[in-house]
Amino acid sequence: MTTSIQSLRTKSIRQAKLKLDQHRELGTKSALNIFEVAELLDSIRNTENKMIEEPQAFALILN
């Protein structure tokens, strides 16, 4: 995996976590609805899973 793709993924995770932290602090005054929060959580989980799986897949290609 190239460094630029990995840095983009870590940046997207960081931004999603920041939005969720802001949502948590604002509580009911937050502009996010339940669907947006769920989408952020899903994107974090999916991106983290891709970051874990891709180095292993890349190692198999090299072997």
Secondary structure, 3 states (H helix, E strand, C coil): CCHHHHHHHHHHHHHHHHHHHHHHHHHHHCCCCHHHHHHHHHHHHHHHHHHHHHHHHHHHHHC
